[in-house]
């Protein structure tokens, strides 16, 4: 079993609904999945996971959600080598570009996938399941040293 950790922002009913869909899309026999809002997430949460999943909604002016500011600050100098990171966005726009740049310096392996799930409503389950399959395959490649 591998640990998969989901952190997300903003912490709203709509985003939690999509996070629940994402949680359920991963194989329960392969992953222990946990989730916290970005404001509650600490670096040890990330360090204890094999797969890191970030779900974000674009804030005004294309900025990262304010809830991520403390976590981003804490990541400076962190080493997340050997882990895989995956991303998805809430709403109608991709929101993970700035976070990708921050995570690049941690040596985590970054998935290229970045789907947009829902426009303040639940995502199509088939889309979420397909993305989860891609993330699982990406993680397998990271473990084999293929990324």
DAZI-V329406 format. One line per field, one symbol per residue. phi: phi as a letter, one per 20 degrees, with the letter a starting at -180 (. if undefined). psi: psi as a letter, one per 30 degrees, with the letter a starting at -180 (. if undefined). Layout:
phi: ???
psi: ???
This chain:
phi: .decddcbbeecgfffffgfffgfeeffedcedcbbfgfeedggfffedecdcddcdfegmmffggfegfffffffnfddgnddcccbdendcfcdgffgfffgfemfedfefbfddmcmbfffgfffffffffffffgffffemed
psi: klkkkkklklileeeeeeeeeeeffkjfffkjklklleffkleeeefflekkkkklkklkggllkeffeeeeeffjfkjgkflkklklklbfkkggeeeeeefeffgkkkkfkiljjliglklkeeeeeeeeeeeeeeeeeeefgg.
